Amino acid sequence: MGEEKTRIFGLADALRFVFVPLMATAFILIAKVPSSSFLAGLGLSADYSGHLGGEYMNLAYSLFLGNGFSDPFGRSTGPTAWMPPVIPALIALVLTASQGDMRWVKIAAGCVQWTTIACVLFPPLLLGSVLTCDAKQWRFILGAIVGSIAVASNFYHLAQFTHDHLFGLIFLTLLWLMVVIDARNESGSKFAFAKGFFSGVGALTHTVGGIAAIILQLWLSRNARTRLLLVFGFLLASLPWCFRCYHQLGRFFPIKSNAGFDAYQALIVDDDGVPDYASLAQHPVHANSPAGAEYDEIGESEFVRSKQKLFFQRLQNSPADAIKRVIFRFQAFVMGEGSPEHEFLCVQRRQWKVGWNCFFGIMVVLLAISRDSPFYAIIALKIWMLFSVPYVLVSYYDRYGAALVSIQAIIVYSGVCLLIDCMIDRRFPILRRSIKLSGKNG
């Protein structure tokens, strides 16, 4: 890593970026899209994107109307910690600036969707043009192809389904870029507090992403002072919200409260551990469901407490069933079959995503076992692992994995580059070790 030198980004590199939108558009148009064009409608086509994140939109309306952070299900239920606060606050800010005009909220959502697509395309192009000292023309072209296929394979969740996974993807891309630049500059504890604070804000935006970020940085840090500053920055950003939740709900929740219900739903309500549209009908968002009626009657704090108690009872009584569900979630996470959270609205070609995830899985194994894996790929692998573990253990929907598309693109690009380099230089490390061992035995 110390021997690599950053290339100067010149005019020729800038001119090559002209071809990226053309190539990306070509792959995107191959994807099966609804009749109302994605390009014409800023992503707000005739599918499920109009709900703008479900509970997040309800919370934003409560903030806009002056009712505080409350009523996550669109009915008067009082203060809540069901979701982290940053996304509702941003939507409420747009509502306030536009005097409640939903058209501006939808335009903002479309801009977020375009930003996520840029976040998928940008890292492979950056790796092919700037971050590696031996960048060649084929690396840039490969980066454009990998990024475009990643967008096309995950088109539904990137461009048509608006939820917190979009912010999660943006955050994870920024995290990867920050860690890579930090590793190259060897800044140490110089910006540790700021990085910890960034992770804390990330946790208030996308809880699993923020927690993965602080764990990753503690993992990579080299001394106690850096770790202390990281933790201090993280707590300074996140603890005020936790204290607010305790004051309002009478119970301490780590960022958000719905994790206990998600665990209960995946272990007890759903039949295989991957909640689908049928099990979602038992969500408290539906006022006429048993869960909705119970939530309204006893309040959020007691509701979550009761579901957590049922979860731990089932976990203690049927550990084998819990393990089976974890295995099924891992299969769904890796293969992309996932939860058809809104199956009747999906418009992408499912085989594209399954094919993409299978190829991605091969690249993960290759990079994990190779001695020549670049540091930026190793960082991407660690982010992927830390982010995916909670969802595999607790609960998983398709959109959860969609937050990792940019990280997947980095891993696929790095793995393909490694394969090509091995074929060109005839130096595949695993085979090289095998040959040496064979020679010794001979």
C-alpha positions as CSV (number, residue, x, y, z in Angstrom):
1,M,0.0,0.0,0.0
2,G,2.9,2.4,0.8
3,E,4.4,1.8,-2.7
4,E,1.3,2.9,-4.6
5,K,1.2,6.5,-6.0
6,T,-1.9,8.4,-6.9
7,R,-2.1,9.2,-10.6
8,I,-2.7,12.8,-11.7
9,F,-6.3,13.1,-12.9
10,G,-5.8,14.8,-16.3
11,L,-7.9,15.9,-19.3
12,A,-7.9,12.5,-20.9
13,D,-9.4,11.0,-17.7
14,A,-12.1,13.7,-17.6
15,L,-13.0,13.2,-21.2
16,R,-13.6,9.5,-20.7
17,F,-16.3,10.3,-18.1
18,V,-18.4,11.6,-21.0
19,F,-19.0,8.0,-22.0
20,V,-20.2,6.9,-18.6
21,P,-23.8,8.3,-18.8
22,L,-24.1,6.7,-22.3
23,M,-23.0,3.3,-21.2
24,A,-25.0,3.5,-18.0
25,T,-28.2,4.5,-19.8
26,A,-27.7,1.6,-22.3
27,F,-27.7,-0.9,-19.5
28,I,-30.5,0.8,-17.5
29,L,-32.8,0.7,-20.6
30,I,-32.2,-3.0,-20.9
31,A,-33.9,-3.4,-17.5
32,K,-37.6,-3.9,-17.5
33,V,-39.2,-0.5,-16.6
34,P,-42.8,0.6,-16.3
35,S,-44.5,2.6,-19.0
36,S,-44.0,5.9,-17.2
37,S,-40.4,6.5,-17.9
38,F,-37.8,6.6,-15.1
39,L,-35.9,9.3,-17.0
40,A,-38.9,11.5,-17.5
41,G,-40.4,11.0,-14.0
42,L,-37.2,11.5,-11.8
43,G,-37.8,7.9,-10.6
44,L,-41.3,8.6,-9.5
45,S,-43.0,6.2,-11.8
46,A,-46.3,4.4,-11.4
47,D,-45.1,1.9,-8.8
48,Y,-44.4,2.1,-5.1
49,S,-42.1,5.0,-5.0
50,G,-44.8,7.4,-4.0
51,H,-45.0,6.3,-0.4
52,L,-41.6,7.8,0.3
53,G,-40.5,5.5,3.0
54,G,-43.7,4.6,4.8
55,E,-43.2,5.5,8.5
56,Y,-40.6,8.1,7.6
57,M,-43.2,10.1,5.7
58,N,-45.7,9.9,8.5
59,L,-43.0,11.1,11.0
60,A,-42.1,14.0,8.7
61,Y,-45.7,15.1,8.5
62,S,-45.9,15.0,12.3
63,L,-42.8,17.2,12.5
64,F,-44.1,19.5,9.9
65,L,-47.5,19.9,11.7
66,G,-45.7,20.7,15.0
67,N,-46.6,17.4,16.7
68,G,-43.0,16.4,17.3
69,F,-41.5,13.1,16.5
70,S,-44.7,11.0,16.8
71,D,-47.4,9.0,15.0
72,P,-45.2,6.7,12.8
73,F,-48.2,4.9,11.4
74,G,-50.2,7.9,10.3
75,R,-52.6,7.8,13.2
76,S,-52.4,9.5,16.6
77,T,-50.3,7.1,18.7
78,G,-48.0,9.6,20.5
79,P,-44.1,10.0,20.8
80,T,-42.1,7.3,19.1
81,A,-38.6,5.9,18.5
82,W,-39.7,3.5,15.8
83,M,-37.4,5.0,13.2
84,P,-34.1,7.0,13.5
85,P,-34.7,10.8,13.2
86,V,-32.5,12.2,10.4
87,I,-34.6,11.1,7.4
88,P,-37.9,12.4,8.8
89,A,-36.2,15.6,9.7
90,L,-34.9,16.1,6.2
91,I,-38.3,15.4,4.7
92,A,-39.9,17.8,7.2
93,L,-37.4,20.4,6.2
94,V,-38.4,20.1,2.5
95,L,-42.1,20.3,3.5
96,T,-41.5,23.4,5.6
97,A,-39.4,25.1,2.8
98,S,-42.1,24.3,0.2
99,Q,-45.0,25.1,2.5
100,G,-46.2,21.5,2.4
101,D,-46.0,21.0,-1.3
102,M,-45.5,17.2,-1.9
103,R,-44.2,17.8,-5.4
104,W,-40.9,19.2,-4.0
105,V,-40.6,16.2,-1.6
106,K,-40.9,13.9,-4.7
107,I,-38.3,15.9,-6.6
108,A,-36.0,15.6,-3.6
109,A,-36.6,11.9,-3.5
110,G,-35.8,11.7,-7.2
111,C,-32.5,13.5,-6.5
112,V,-31.7,11.0,-3.8
113,Q,-32.4,8.2,-6.3
114,W,-30.0,9.7,-8.8
115,T,-27.4,10.2,-6.1
116,T,-27.6,6.5,-5.2
117,I,-27.0,5.6,-8.9
118,A,-24.1,7.9,-9.0
119,C,-22.7,6.3,-5.9
120,V,-22.9,2.9,-7.6
121,L,-21.2,4.1,-10.7
122,F,-18.5,6.3,-9.1
123,P,-16.3,4.0,-7.1
124,P,-15.4,1.6,-9.9
125,L,-14.7,4.5,-12.2
126,L,-12.6,6.1,-9.4
127,L,-10.6,2.9,-8.9
128,G,-10.1,2.6,-12.7
129,S,-8.9,6.2,-13.2
130,V,-7.4,7.7,-10.0
131,L,-6.7,5.4,-7.0
132,T,-4.5,2.8,-8.6
133,C,-1.0,3.6,-9.9
134,D,-1.3,1.2,-12.9
135,A,-4.6,2.4,-14.2
136,K,-5.2,1.4,-17.8
137,Q,-7.9,2.1,-20.3
138,W,-9.5,-1.4,-19.8
139,R,-9.8,-0.7,-16.1
140,F,-11.9,2.4,-16.7
141,I,-14.1,0.6,-19.2
142,L,-14.4,-2.3,-16.8
143,G,-15.5,0.1,-14.0
144,A,-18.1,1.6,-16.2
145,I,-19.5,-1.8,-17.2
146,V,-19.5,-3.2,-13.6
147,G,-21.2,-0.1,-12.3
148,S,-23.8,-0.1,-15.0
149,I,-24.7,-3.8,-14.6
150,A,-25.0,-3.2,-10.9
151,V,-27.5,-0.4,-11.5
152,A,-29.5,-2.4,-14.0
153,S,-29.5,-5.5,-11.8
154,N,-30.9,-3.6,-8.8
155,F,-32.9,-1.1,-10.8
156,Y,-36.2,-1.5,-8.8
157,H,-34.6,-0.7,-5.4
158,L,-32.3,2.0,-6.7
159,A,-34.8,3.9,-9.0
160,Q,-38.3,3.0,-8.1
161,F,-38.7,2.0,-4.4
162,T,-38.0,4.9,-2.0
163,H,-37.0,3.9,1.5
164,D,-34.0,4.2,3.9
165,H,-31.8,1.9,1.9
166,L,-31.1,4.8,-0.5
167,F,-29.6,6.8,2.4
168,G,-27.8,3.6,3.6
169,L,-26.2,3.2,0.2
170,I,-25.0,6.8,0.1
171,F,-23.6,6.5,3.6
172,L,-21.8,3.3,3.0
173,T,-20.2,4.7,-0.2
174,L,-19.0,7.7,1.7
175,L,-17.7,5.5,4.5
176,W,-15.7,3.4,2.1
177,L,-14.3,6.4,0.4
178,M,-13.4,8.0,3.7
179,V,-11.7,4.9,5.0
180,V,-9.7,4.4,1.8
181,I,-8.5,8.0,1.7
182,D,-7.7,7.8,5.4
183,A,-5.7,4.6,4.9
184,R,-3.7,6.0,2.1
185,N,-2.9,9.2,3.9
186,E,-2.2,7.4,7.2
187,S,-3.9,10.2,9.2
188,G,-4.2,8.1,12.3
189,S,-6.0,9.9,15.1
190,K,-6.0,13.2,13.4
191,F,-9.6,13.1,12.4
192,A,-10.8,10.3,14.7
193,F,-13.4,12.5,16.5
194,A,-14.9,13.7,13.3
195,K,-15.1,10.1,11.9
196,G,-16.7,8.9,15.1
197,F,-19.2,11.8,14.9
198,F,-19.9,10.9,11.2
199,S,-20.7,7.3,12.2
200,G,-23.0,8.6,14.9
201,V,-24.9,10.8,12.5
202,G,-25.0,7.7,10.2
203,A,-26.6,5.7,12.9
204,L,-29.3,8.3,13.3
205,T,-29.9,8.1,9.6
206,H,-29.5,4.3,8.9
207,T,-28.9,2.5,12.2
208,V,-27.2,-0.6,11.0
209,G,-25.0,1.4,8.6
210,G,-23.8,3.7,11.4
211,I,-23.1,0.9,13.8
212,A,-21.1,-1.0,11.1
213,A,-19.2,2.2,10.5
214,I,-18.0,2.7,14.0
215,I,-17.2,-1.0,14.4
216,L,-15.1,-0.9,11.2
217,Q,-13.2,2.1,12.3
218,L,-12.5,0.7,15.7
219,W,-11.3,-2.5,13.9
220,L,-8.9,-0.6,11.7
221,S,-7.6,1.9,14.3
222,R,-4.1,1.2,15.7
223,N,-4.1,2.8,19.2
224,A,-6.2,3.4,22.2
225,R,-6.3,7.2,21.7
226,T,-7.8,6.9,18.3
227,R,-10.4,4.4,19.5
228,L,-11.3,6.7,22.4
229,L,-11.9,9.6,20.1
230,L,-14.0,7.5,17.7
231,V,-16.2,6.3,20.5
232,F,-16.5,9.8,22.0
233,G,-17.5,11.3,18.6
234,F,-20.1,8.5,18.1
235,L,-21.6,8.9,21.5
236,L,-21.8,12.7,21.2
237,A,-23.8,12.4,18.0
238,S,-26.1,9.6,19.1
239,L,-26.7,9.8,22.9
240,P,-28.8,12.9,22.9
241,W,-31.3,11.1,20.8
242,C,-31.3,8.1,23.0
243,F,-31.8,10.3,26.1
244,R,-34.8,11.9,24.3
245,C,-36.3,8.5,23.7
246,Y,-35.9,7.5,27.3
247,H,-37.5,10.8,28.4
248,Q,-40.4,10.4,26.0
249,L,-41.0,6.6,26.2
250,G,-39.7,5.8,29.7
251,R,-37.3,3.2,28.3
252,F,-33.8,3.3,26.8
253,F,-33.6,2.4,23.1
254,P,-30.4,2.2,21.1
255,I,-31.3,4.6,18.3
256,K,-34.6,3.0,17.4
257,S,-37.2,0.8,19.0
258,N,-38.5,-1.5,16.2
259,A,-35.6,-4.0,16.3
260,G,-37.4,-6.1,18.9
261,F,-40.5,-6.3,16.8
262,D,-38.5,-7.2,13.7
263,A,-36.8,-10.0,15.6
264,Y,-40.2,-11.3,16.8
265,Q,-41.8,-11.0,13.4
266,A,-39.0,-13.0,11.7
267,L,-38.9,-15.7,14.3
268,I,-42.6,-16.1,15.2
269,V,-45.0,-14.4,12.7
270,D,-43.3,-15.4,9.5
271,D,-43.1,-19.0,8.4
272,D,-39.5,-19.2,7.2
273,G,-37.7,-16.2,8.8
274,V,-37.7,-13.9,5.8
275,P,-40.8,-11.7,6.2
276,D,-42.9,-11.4,3.1
277,Y,-46.0,-9.5,2.1
278,A,-48.3,-11.9,4.0
279,S,-46.4,-11.4,7.3
280,L,-46.2,-7.7,6.7
281,A,-50.0,-7.7,6.9
282,Q,-49.5,-8.3,10.7
283,H,-47.4,-5.2,11.1
284,P,-48.7,-2.5,13.5
285,V,-48.8,0.0,10.6
286,H,-52.1,-1.6,9.8
287,A,-54.6,-0.3,12.4
288,N,-57.0,-3.2,11.9
289,S,-54.4,-5.9,12.4
290,P,-54.0,-7.5,15.9
291,A,-50.5,-6.0,16.2
292,G,-51.9,-2.6,15.3
293,A,-54.7,-2.8,17.8
294,E,-52.2,-3.9,20.5
295,Y,-49.8,-1.1,19.7
296,D,-52.6,1.5,19.9
297,E,-53.8,0.1,23.2
298,I,-50.7,-0.4,25.3
299,G,-48.3,2.0,23.6
300,E,-45.0,1.6,21.8
301,S,-42.7,0.9,24.8
302,E,-44.9,-1.9,26.2
303,F,-45.6,-3.3,22.8
304,V,-41.9,-3.7,21.9
305,R,-41.2,-5.1,25.4
306,S,-43.9,-7.8,25.0
307,K,-42.6,-8.8,21.5
308,Q,-39.0,-9.0,22.7
309,K,-40.2,-11.2,25.6
310,L,-41.9,-13.6,23.1
311,F,-38.9,-13.6,20.9
312,F,-36.5,-14.6,23.7
313,Q,-39.0,-17.3,24.9
314,R,-39.1,-18.9,21.4
315,L,-35.4,-18.6,21.0
316,Q,-34.8,-20.4,24.3
317,N,-37.4,-23.1,23.5
318,S,-36.6,-23.7,19.8
319,P,-33.0,-22.8,19.1
320,A,-32.9,-25.2,16.1
321,D,-35.7,-23.4,14.4
322,A,-34.0,-20.0,15.0
323,I,-30.8,-21.4,13.4
324,K,-32.7,-22.7,10.4
325,R,-34.2,-19.3,9.9
326,V,-30.8,-17.7,10.1
327,I,-29.5,-20.1,7.4
328,F,-32.5,-19.3,5.2
329,R,-31.9,-15.5,5.6
330,F,-28.3,-16.0,4.7
331,Q,-29.3,-17.8,1.5
332,A,-31.8,-15.1,0.7
333,F,-29.2,-12.4,1.4
334,V,-26.5,-14.0,-0.8
335,M,-28.7,-15.2,-3.7
336,G,-30.9,-12.1,-3.9
337,E,-34.1,-14.1,-3.7
338,G,-34.9,-12.2,-0.6
339,S,-38.3,-11.1,0.6
340,P,-40.8,-10.1,-2.0
341,E,-41.8,-7.1,0.2
342,H,-43.9,-5.7,-2.6
343,E,-43.9,-8.6,-5.0
344,F,-46.9,-7.4,-7.0
345,L,-45.0,-4.1,-7.8
346,C,-41.5,-5.5,-8.7
347,V,-40.7,-4.6,-12.3
348,Q,-37.0,-5.6,-12.5
349,R,-35.9,-8.9,-14.0
350,R,-35.3,-11.1,-11.0
351,Q,-32.8,-13.2,-12.9
352,W,-30.6,-10.2,-13.3
353,K,-30.3,-9.7,-9.6
354,V,-29.7,-13.4,-8.9
355,G,-27.1,-13.6,-11.6
356,W,-25.4,-10.5,-10.2
357,N,-25.4,-11.8,-6.7
358,C,-24.0,-15.2,-7.7
359,F,-21.1,-13.6,-9.6
360,F,-20.6,-11.3,-6.6
361,G,-20.4,-14.3,-4.3
362,I,-17.6,-15.8,-6.4
363,M,-15.6,-12.5,-6.3
364,V,-16.0,-12.4,-2.5
365,V,-14.4,-15.9,-2.2
366,L,-11.7,-15.0,-4.6
367,L,-10.7,-11.8,-2.8
368,A,-10.9,-13.4,0.6
369,I,-8.5,-16.2,-0.2
370,S,-6.1,-14.2,-2.4
371,R,-2.9,-12.7,-1.0
372,D,-2.9,-10.0,-3.7
373,S,-6.3,-8.4,-2.9
374,P,-6.0,-4.6,-2.9
375,F,-6.6,-2.8,0.4
376,Y,-9.7,-0.9,-1.0
377,A,-11.3,-4.3,-1.8
378,I,-10.5,-5.6,1.7
379,I,-12.2,-2.5,3.2
380,A,-15.3,-3.1,1.0
381,L,-15.4,-6.8,2.1
382,K,-15.3,-5.7,5.8
383,I,-18.1,-3.2,5.2
384,W,-20.2,-5.9,3.5
385,M,-19.7,-8.3,6.3
386,L,-20.4,-5.9,9.2
387,F,-23.5,-4.6,7.5
388,S,-25.0,-7.9,6.5
389,V,-24.5,-9.8,9.8
390,P,-27.4,-8.1,11.8
391,Y,-29.8,-8.7,8.9
392,V,-28.9,-12.3,8.6
393,L,-29.2,-12.9,12.4
394,V,-32.4,-10.9,12.9
395,S,-34.5,-10.0,9.9
396,Y,-34.1,-9.4,6.2
397,Y,-36.0,-7.7,3.3
398,D,-34.8,-7.2,-0.2
399,R,-34.3,-3.5,0.3
400,Y,-31.8,-4.1,3.2
401,G,-29.4,-5.7,0.8
402,A,-29.9,-3.0,-1.7
403,A,-27.9,-0.6,0.5
404,L,-24.8,-2.6,-0.4
405,V,-25.0,-2.4,-4.2
406,S,-22.2,0.2,-4.4
407,I,-20.0,-2.0,-2.1
408,Q,-20.8,-5.0,-4.2
409,A,-19.8,-3.1,-7.3
410,I,-16.4,-2.3,-5.7
411,I,-15.9,-6.0,-4.8
412,V,-16.9,-7.2,-8.2
413,Y,-14.6,-4.7,-10.0
414,S,-11.7,-5.6,-7.7
415,G,-12.2,-9.3,-8.2
416,V,-12.4,-9.1,-12.0
417,C,-9.3,-6.9,-12.1
418,L,-7.5,-9.5,-10.0
419,L,-8.6,-12.3,-12.4
420,I,-7.5,-10.3,-15.4
421,D,-4.1,-9.4,-13.9
422,C,-3.6,-13.0,-13.0
423,M,-4.3,-14.1,-16.6
424,I,-2.1,-11.4,-18.0
425,D,0.8,-11.9,-15.7
426,R,0.3,-15.6,-15.2
427,R,0.7,-15.3,-11.4
428,F,-2.4,-16.6,-9.7
429,P,-1.2,-16.8,-6.1
430,I,-3.2,-19.9,-5.1
431,L,-2.0,-21.9,-8.1
432,R,1.5,-20.6,-7.5
433,R,1.5,-22.0,-4.0
434,S,0.1,-25.3,-5.2
435,I,2.9,-25.5,-7.8
436,K,5.5,-24.8,-5.2
437,L,4.1,-27.5,-2.9
438,S,3.9,-30.0,-5.7
439,G,7.6,-29.3,-6.6
440,K,8.6,-29.9,-3.0
441,N,6.7,-33.1,-2.8
442,G,8.2,-34.2,-6.1
